[in-house]
Amino acid sequence: MVKIHPLKRIIGRYHLLANVLPLTISVGFIKFGFHSFGWEQLPSSMLPFITSVLTGIIFFFGFILAGIVSDFKDSEKIPSEMVVSLYTIWREAENLANEDPELTDGLKKKIYIFVDRFKSEFLIRRVDDIFDLLDSFSDDFRQMDRKVPPPLMVRLRNEQSTLWRLLTRIKVIRSTSFSESGYLAIRAITILFIFALMLLKADPFLEGAFFVCLYTFILFSIILLIQDMDDPFEYEEGEKGVDEVNFDVLYDFGDRLKRKMSAMGASSIGTGNILYPGSTV
């Protein structure tokens, strides 16, 4: 299980506030400077127009955020689907091991290695060798074909295909983000809107400055939220943040496999005799 220092967890939980608050305060001071130098050239009669523009901006941001949240919720299903597929393969390998332990010993070790490599290599370092490991399951399936009914082997191969699909989905999500032109557009829209508020003559001034800061806080919070949720698999320094998909259920499954294999003997956990295309052993 990925452990996070309590202080980092607290900071991560409020990282949006920590990033947006200094910007909001800076905008407040800039607004005060505009007022002091008499640079507020837009009359207060334009306030209804400014309000209409803000409504359009919020609607546009909400439309983008709704799509990203939908993708994020779909990504949260990946860990449980991955565990179910791995467990199905492991369970059948365990059942067959009662008749011929050597037949499935390599497959069970590969399942344990899969969980470990997924965490350390694929998720954190973004190395794709895990695809070669998953493909090597087919070698063990061919050995099992002579003792396992064909319908069951079809199911195991379907679970292998499911794992391949989930890994590919993660890879595609990580490499495909909301377009840079889209990010540039929402930033430009927000900056231009805030600049218009700077030029708007407000009476009394303090109320106008308050709403400038409020709108700045809201709009930039949405922008940062969109950027954070755009990549739900952005693990940094080996630790999960508050906006990443939680794979603890997969790591717990790997720990259970390790305990089972430890009970079978320490040598069973060794990976030195497991070779597959792309392996460095």
Number of C-alpha atoms within 10 A of each C-alpha: 16 11 10 14 9 9 9 14 15 12 15 17 14 12 15 18 16 12 14 18 17 12 15 20 14 13 20 22 13 14 26 16 14 17 19 10 8 11 14 19 13 15 11 15 11 11 15 10 10 15 11 10 13 16 11 11 17 14 12 12 15 14 11 17 19 12 12 22 14 10 16 20 12 10 20 15 14 20 17 15 16 22 20 16 19 24 16 15 21 21 13 16 23 17 12 18 15 11 11 14 13 11 18 23 16 19 22 25 20 24 20 21 20 19 23 17 20 21 18 13 16 20 21 18 15 15 13 17 17 22 18 13 21 19 14 18 20 15 12 17 19 11 12 18 13 9 13 13 10 12 8 12 18 13 14 22 15 13 20 21 15 17 21 16 14 18 20 14 14 18 16 11 16 16 9 11 15 13 9 8 9 12 15 11 12 18 15 12 14 19 15 12 19 19 14 16 23 25 18 25 23 20 10 8 12 13 10 19 23 13 14 22 21 13 17 23 21 13 23 21 17 17 18 16 15 21 16 17 20 23 23 24 22 19 17 11 8 15 16 23 20 18 18 19 21 21 21 15 14 23 19 14 17 21 16 13 21 18 13 13 18 13 11 11 11 11 10 16 20 12 14 9 9 15 14 17 12 13 11 8 9
